[in-house]
Amino acid sequence: MSRTFRAPGKVVLLGEYAVLDGAPAVVAAVDRGVLCATTPAGVLEIDTPGDDRFVRAALDHAGASPARYAFSDWNPPETSSKAGLGGSAAATVCALLAARSLRGEAPSPRALFEEGLAVHRAVQGSGSGIDVAASAFGGVVRFERGAVAPLAAPPHLVVVWSGRSASTGPRVERYLDWQARDAFVAESAALVHQFPTAPVASLAAARRLLAGMAAVAGIEYTTPALQRIAALAETHGGAAKPSGAGGGDVAVAVLPDPDAEAAFRAACEAEGLPVLPVRVTGGAAEIEG
């Protein structure tokens, strides 16, 4: 019997970089991730369109049963290059769920997170695990040192493509080489605490905080496109900032009401800044039917 599984991608709303020092962060799971279609086979077969290191490691970790595991993008964004939505974490979690399910198990989100984090770190070498948590638990969550607490999703959340991809690894290395991080980490944690009651103000302050940190640490954080997205959000009463390490990929914006959201979306599209139609979604699951 054929079975199909999916795991969501993510956008980080708040707490980037500081999460590497154990500070809290806020992440949203979005309906752009990874699919795994399984079909019976006499041996274990893996079909994946790109980097197979994460899915191979996950299937091996889970002791995957013989079958064909065909991985593909779930609802991929129409961007010229990768959008930075946490594809490797989604692939890892999706592979673990498929393997465990075919063995007759029903892994909990916590189990998927803990196994996924171990596998992802073994392949990647480091990472806070926030992207793995988004794929495993879904929704919007506050993440801190592996602890996850659900949050309400901001009602007027918009994701905008900056026009170019960015590499996270070198930016993380520069951050970790910067020694004077204590004040930055404390201020980032305070903004995460404030976010549920004041999302627009928190997002605006986080962009300024991250830009200041990046300037001191020597990190290329913003780009003209990301700056323009932030300016358009402010024009319409909202706030926007890069999601994740910066330097490209996507920006996340929060607007105060439906009219402001619609006007911001239209303004971005008019300036050639594509709005990605994403929705906050649940964690990794089997697709029924």
N, C-alpha and C positions, 0 to 999 in steps of 0.2 A: 504494500500500500504506500502510495506517495504521500508525503507530509511536507508542509512548508512552515518555516519559522521566520520571524523578523525581529530585529533589534533596532531601536532608534538611535539617531545621532544626537548631537547636543549643541547648545549655544551657552557659553558662560556669561552670565549677567553681571556678576560682581565678584571680586575677590581674587582675580588672577594674580599670579606671581606670589602673593602673600600666602596662598594656599600651600605652596611648597614648604613654607615654614610652619605649617600646622594651623594657620589661621582659617577661619570659616570662609566659605564662598557660596555663591548661589548659581545653580546651573539648571537649565531647562532641557528636557528631552524633546526632540522634534521629529516629525514624521519624514525624515530623510535619513536613511540608514542602510542596513544590510539585510538581504534575504538569503535564506538557505533552503533550497528544495532538495528533499531526500527521496531517493527511489531505491528499491531493493537491488542488491548486487552481491555477487559471491565474494568480492574483495572490497576493501576500502578504497574508494576513488574520490579524488578531490578535483573539482573544477572551479577555478576562480579567475576573474579577468585580470587581476593585478597581483600585488604582493601577497604571497600565500603563507608567509612566516607565521602570522598570528593565528590563522585558522588551523594550520598544521599542528602548531604547538597546543592549541586548545583541544583539538580532537585527540591528540596523543595523551594529553593530561587526563581527559575524561574516559580513556579506554574505549573509543568509539567503536561501535559494532560495524561489521562489514555492510557497506551501502555506498551509494553514490551521493556525495554531498556537493551540490552545485550552488555556489555563492554568486550573488549579483547585487547591484545597487538597488536599494528600495527607494523609489520615488526620487531619483537623483536630480539635483538642481541643474538648471540649464546655464551653467557657467563655463567660461573658457578653460578653466583649470580647477583643481580641487578647491572646495570652499572652506575647508577647515572645520568640518562638522563632526569630527571624531570618528572617522571611518574605521580605524584600526581597533578601537575599543568596541564599536558596534559589531565588527566581524568576530572579535574574540568572544563576546557574550553570546552572539547568535550561534556560533559553532558549539559552545558549551551546552547551550539549551538543546540544540538538535541532538547532540551526542547523548546527553543524559536522558532525553525523552525517548529516543530509540532504544535505550536500555530499560525502559519501563519506569524511569524515575520521574519525579516531579519537583525539580529544584526550586527552592524559594528565591525571591529576589536577593536576599542576603547571601545565600549560598552562591548564586551566580556572580554577585559582586566580589565575594572573597576569592573564589576560584579565578574569576576574570582578572582581578587585580594581580594575583600571583603570576598568571600566565603573561599578562600584558607587560608587567615589569621584567619578567625573565627575558622576553624578546626585546623590549625597548631599552631596558637598562635602568629606567627611572620613571618618575611621574607621580603625581599626587593621587591619581585614581578617580578624579572627579568625572572624567569622561566615561569611565567604566560604571560609575555609580549612576549616571544619567541613563545609560543603556539598560542597566539591570532593574532600576527602580521606576524609571519614568516620572512624568510630571515635572514639577518644579520643586527642587529640594535644596535645603541648606546642608552643605557638606563640610565636615570638620574632622580631620584625622580618622576618616573611615566611618564616622557616625553620620547618619542621614536622617533628616527630619523634613517632612513635607511642608511646602509653603503654597499659598494661593498664587496662581499665575497672575502677573500684571495684566489688567484687562485690555490694554492697548499696546501690545508688544509687536514690533516690526523688525524684520531682519533684512538687511540691505547688503548686496554684494559690492565689494570695493573695487572689483575689476582685476585683481591679481591675487595669486596665492602667496603665502608666507610660510617660512620655515620656523617651527617652534624651538627646535633643539638649540641652535646657537644663541637665541635670545634668553632661553632659560639658563644657559651656561654663564652668560654675562651677568644675569641677575644674581646667580649664586656666587659669582666672584666678587660682587659688591658687598663689602663688609658692614656698612652702616645701615642695616635693614630694619632695626628694631622699631623706630618711629613710624616708618612706612607700614610695617606689619600691623602695628597697633591702630593706626588710623584706618587702614583697610578693614580691619575687624569691626571697628565702630560703624563704618558705613554699611556693612552687611547687617549689623544689628538694626540699623535704622531703615533698611530697605523696605520691609513689609508695610510700614506706615507712611513712608515718603519715597516712593520709587523714583520719581523724576529728579528730586533734589539729590538723592543718593547716587544715581547714575551720573549726573553732572559732576558731582564732587569726585567721584571715582575716576572719571576721565582726566580731570585736572591732577589728581594724585598720581595716577599712573604715568601721565606725560612728564610730570616733574621727576618721578623716580627714574624713568627711562633716560631723561636728559643727563642726570647725574651718573647713571650706571653705564651710559654709552650704548643704549639699546635703540635701534630704529623702531619706534613704536607707532607713529602716526604717518599718514601719507596725505597728499592733497585731497584724494577722494574721501578718506576717512574724516578729514577736517571739514569737508564740505557737507558730508552727511550730518555731522554734529551741528554745524551751523544751521542747516535746514530744520533740524529737530528743535533747536532753540527758537528759531523764528516762529514755529508753530506751538510754542509753549511746552515743549518736551525736552528730552535729553537723549543723546546717543553717544556711544563709545565703541571702540573695537571689542570684539568678543575673543577672548583668549590672549595670545601673546602679542598681537598687533602686527604692524608692518604690512597688512593686507588682509586677505580672507574676508570675513563679514563684520558688519557693525550691528549692534543691537540698539534699538531705540524704544523708549516708552513715551507715549503721548497722553495728555490729560483727559481726552474725551474722544468720542467717535468722529466728530467733525475735524478735530485737529489731526487725528490719525489719517483720515481720508485725504486731507490737504497735504500732509507730509508725504504720503505715498505718491500722490500726483506730482509733487514737486521733485521728488527723487527721480521718478521715471522721466520727467521732462528734461532733466539734466543728464540722462544716460546712466543713472545709478540704479540698476535693476533691484526691485524689491522681490525677495524670494517668498513665494507663498508657502509658508510653513505653519504648522500648528503644533502646540504642545500636545504630547501624546503619552500613552502608557509605556511601561517597560517591556522588555523582551517577552514574546509570547508566540504560541503557535497560531497560525492563520487557519481558521476553520473553513471547511467547505472548498 
